[in-house]
Amino acid sequence: MLTPANAELRQTSIVRAIQLAVVVAVFAIWVGLTSSHAVNALFLPAPLAVVGALSRLIGTSGFWGAVGVTTFTTAIAYAIASTAGVVCGFFIGRSPRLTTAYRPVLSGLFAIPLTLFFPLFVVMFGLGPSSKIAFGALYGFFPIVLNTIAGFSGIDRLFLRSAQSQGATRVQMLRYIFVPGAWPIVLTGLRIGFFITFASVLGGETLSSASGVGHAIAHEGDLLESPAMFAWIAIVLSVTIVLNLVLSVVEKRAVRST
């Protein structure tokens, strides 16, 4: 008999197998295109050339300097976005009137391609990390605040009235009703907000910056150094995939523990 735990494990195994098959298929197509010279090596270098460029890149001080700049910038931007998003979302989500008034506005602002306004951030904050911090924090703020609003506003009002009628204090309501009820959705917003912040920082570094991983990718592209550029891209993709898997596991465990 198939138990719920075995069914979940089976479903997870199927998903992982499909994901692995997609990765293998993409890599096979890449090898086939480069080995047959169907695509110019300037646009798509061979995997061995990318691996060679990656091994040379990791041993340089410039590599770790760029990684350090992007890591620091992303961390500061995400700290600002998550703090502001959770706090604002908490106060808005607890009030039906504020939720009705502000959620459509925030959703509309999030739909605007803020990349169009990135030059304004450069004008105001300069070419350094400050402009990328401000840009990444603003972009990451929206999914966090929207999910936080959805989490707190979605709590059944019957639970709130029942707790109030039994004399629950504000701290008790926050601990036993608001946080457990909103936590899963808030965590999803924090995870999505992190990757949007990370992508925004990289995009800002690519468009206008003097340092960072995004700047390195754009610089290698300007020099037509395709293997080095793809090596940087491979690093970003690998880090993103690993972080997404780790954060997804953390999110599931945190939800189960509430």
C-alpha positions in Angstrom: 0.0 0.0 0.0 1.3 3.4 -1.0 1.5 5.6 2.1 1.4 9.4 1.9 5.1 9.6 2.7 6.0 7.2 0.0 3.8 9.0 -2.5 5.5 12.3 -1.7 8.9 10.6 -2.0 7.9 9.1 -5.4 6.6 12.4 -6.6 9.8 14.2 -5.6 11.9 11.5 -7.3 9.9 11.9 -10.5 10.4 15.7 -10.4 14.1 15.4 -9.8 14.4 12.8 -12.6 12.7 15.2 -15.1 14.9 18.1 -14.0 18.1 15.9 -14.4 16.8 14.8 -17.8 16.4 18.4 -18.9 19.9 19.3 -17.8 21.4 16.3 -19.6 19.5 17.1 -22.8 20.6 20.7 -22.8 24.3 19.6 -22.2 24.0 17.0 -25.0 22.6 19.6 -27.4 25.4 22.0 -26.4 28.1 19.3 -27.1 26.4 18.3 -30.3 26.3 21.9 -31.6 29.9 22.7 -30.7 31.4 19.4 -31.9 29.7 19.7 -35.3 30.6 23.3 -35.6 27.0 24.2 -36.3 27.4 27.3 -34.2 30.3 29.7 -34.3 32.5 29.3 -31.3 32.3 33.0 -30.7 28.6 32.6 -29.8 28.7 29.2 -28.2 32.1 27.9 -27.0 32.8 24.2 -26.4 32.2 22.9 -22.9 35.9 22.0 -22.5 36.8 25.6 -23.4 34.4 26.9 -20.8 35.8 24.5 -18.2 39.4 25.6 -19.0 38.4 29.2 -18.7 36.6 28.5 -15.4 39.7 26.7 -13.9 41.9 29.7 -14.8 39.3 32.2 -13.6 39.0 30.7 -10.1 42.7 31.0 -9.4 42.7 34.8 -10.0 42.3 37.5 -7.4 39.9 39.3 -9.7 37.5 36.4 -9.5 37.2 36.5 -5.7 37.1 40.3 -5.7 34.1 40.3 -8.1 32.3 37.6 -6.1 32.9 39.5 -2.9 31.5 42.7 -4.3 28.4 41.0 -5.6 27.9 39.0 -2.4 28.2 42.1 -0.2 25.9 44.1 -2.5 23.3 41.4 -2.6 23.4 40.8 1.2 22.8 44.5 2.0 20.1 44.9 -0.6 18.3 41.8 0.5 18.5 42.8 4.2 16.9 46.2 3.4 14.2 44.6 1.1 13.3 41.8 3.5 13.1 44.1 6.6 11.1 46.8 4.8 8.9 44.2 3.1 8.0 42.2 6.1 7.4 45.2 8.4 5.3 47.1 5.8 3.4 43.9 4.8 2.7 43.1 8.5 1.1 46.5 9.2 -0.8 46.6 5.9 -2.0 43.0 6.0 -3.5 43.3 9.5 -5.9 46.0 8.3 -8.5 45.1 5.7 -8.8 48.8 4.7 -5.0 49.2 4.2 -4.9 45.9 2.3 -7.7 47.0 0.0 -6.0 50.4 -0.5 -2.4 49.5 -0.9 -2.2 45.9 -2.4 -3.4 47.0 -5.9 -1.0 49.9 -5.9 2.0 47.7 -4.9 1.0 45.1 -7.4 0.8 47.8 -10.1 4.2 49.2 -9.2 5.7 45.7 -9.2 4.4 45.2 -12.8 6.4 48.2 -14.0 9.8 47.2 -15.5 12.0 49.1 -13.0 15.0 48.5 -15.2 13.9 51.5 -17.2 14.6 53.7 -14.2 18.0 52.2 -13.4 19.9 55.2 -14.9 18.2 57.3 -12.2 19.8 55.1 -9.6 23.2 55.6 -11.2 22.7 59.4 -11.3 21.6 59.5 -7.6 24.0 56.9 -6.1 26.9 56.7 -8.6 28.5 53.7 -10.4 29.6 52.0 -7.1 27.7 49.3 -5.1 25.3 51.9 -3.7 23.2 52.2 -6.9 23.0 48.4 -7.1 22.0 48.1 -3.4 19.2 50.7 -3.9 18.0 49.1 -7.1 18.1 45.5 -5.8 16.4 46.5 -2.5 13.6 48.2 -4.3 13.0 45.4 -6.7 13.2 42.7 -4.0 10.9 44.7 -1.7 7.7 44.1 -3.8 7.4 40.3 -3.8 8.2 40.3 -0.1 5.7 42.9 0.9 3.0 41.5 -1.4 3.4 38.0 0.0 3.5 39.3 3.6 0.3 41.2 3.0 -1.3 38.1 1.5 -0.2 36.0 4.4 -1.5 38.2 7.2 -4.6 39.4 5.4 -5.5 35.8 4.6 -5.9 34.7 8.2 -9.5 33.7 9.0 -11.1 36.6 11.0 -13.0 34.0 13.0 -9.8 32.9 14.6 -9.0 36.4 15.5 -12.4 37.1 17.1 -12.3 33.8 18.9 -8.8 34.6 20.4 -9.9 38.1 21.4 -13.1 36.8 23.1 -10.9 34.5 25.2 -8.7 37.4 26.3 -5.7 36.7 24.2 -3.1 39.5 24.3 -1.5 41.1 21.2 1.7 39.1 21.8 -0.2 35.9 22.1 -2.2 36.6 19.0 1.0 37.4 17.1 2.7 34.2 18.3 -0.1 31.7 18.0 -2.3 33.0 15.2 -0.6 35.7 13.0 2.9 34.1 12.6 1.8 30.5 12.2 -0.9 31.5 9.7 1.1 33.8 7.6 4.6 32.2 7.9 4.4 29.8 4.9 3.4 32.6 2.5 5.9 35.0 4.0 8.7 32.5 3.5 7.8 32.1 -0.1 7.9 35.8 -0.6 11.3 36.0 1.1 12.7 33.2 -1.2 11.3 34.9 -4.3 12.5 38.3 -3.1 16.0 37.0 -2.6 16.4 35.8 -6.2 14.8 38.9 -7.6 17.3 41.0 -5.5 20.2 38.9 -6.7 19.1 39.2 -10.4 18.6 42.9 -10.0 22.1 43.4 -8.5 23.6 41.3 -11.4 21.6 43.2 -14.0 22.7 46.6 -12.5 26.3 45.5 -12.5 26.0 44.4 -16.1 24.5 47.7 -17.2 26.7 50.1 -15.3 29.3 49.1 -12.8 33.1 49.1 -12.2 33.1 45.8 -10.3 31.2 42.7 -9.5 30.2 39.5 -11.3 27.8 41.3 -13.6 30.5 43.7 -14.6 32.8 40.8 -15.3 30.3 39.1 -17.5 29.8 42.3 -19.5 33.5 43.0 -19.7 34.3 39.5 -21.1 31.5 40.0 -23.6 32.9 43.3 -24.7 36.3 41.6 -25.2 34.6 38.7 -27.2 36.1 36.3 -24.7 33.2 33.8 -25.0 34.7 31.0 -22.9 35.3 33.3 -19.9 31.9 34.9 -20.3 30.2 31.5 -20.3 32.4 30.5 -17.3 31.0 33.4 -15.3 27.4 32.6 -16.4 27.9 28.9 -15.4 29.0 30.1 -12.0 25.9 32.3 -11.6 23.6 29.5 -12.8 25.2 26.9 -10.4 25.0 29.2 -7.4 21.4 30.1 -8.2 20.3 26.4 -8.6 22.1 25.4 -5.4 20.6 28.3 -3.4 17.2 27.6 -4.7 17.3 24.0 -3.7 18.7 24.8 -0.2 16.2 27.6 0.4 13.3 25.3 -0.8 14.3 22.7 1.7 14.7 25.3 4.5 11.3 26.7 3.6 9.6 23.3 3.7 11.1 22.4 7.1 10.2 25.8 8.5 6.6 25.4 7.4 6.4 21.9 8.9 7.8 23.1 12.2 5.1 25.9 12.6 
